[in-house]
Amino acid sequence: MQTKTITFELTSWEMERMRHILNAIKDFNRTTDDKADITYDVIQNLEGADHLLAKHIGLEQPACEHGQRNWYADYAWKEDEA
């Protein structure tokens, strides 16, 4: 089993964004527990959450043949791709 220590600093905007993301994940989990409909607001609060979290913990998506980020690819650890 590998372990990884991750430390990151957030700007004030990113701290607030992280709080919104965590609350949206919590709301998503509670809503699905209750078998209720997921609201547009919950989905909207999760928009871009993957990229923000990945950026701070050292994950990235590989580039496509045109050199741009492949939005559909799975994230991988940056040092693993080298």
Stockholm file with secondary structure:
# STOCKHOLM 1.0

chainA/1-82         MQTKTITFELTSWEMERMRHILNAIKDFNRTTDDKADITYDVIQNLEGADHLLAKHIGLEQPACEHGQRNWYADYAWKEDEA
#=GR chainA/1-82 SS CCCCCCCCCCCHHHHHHHHHHHHHHHHHHHHHHTTCCCCHHHHHHHTTHHHHHHHHHTEECCBCTTSSBCTTSCCEEHHHHC
#=GC SS_cons        CCCCCCCCCCCHHHHHHHHHHHHHHHHHHHHHHTTCCCCHHHHHHHTTHHHHHHHHHTEECCBCTTSSBCTTSCCEEHHHHC
//
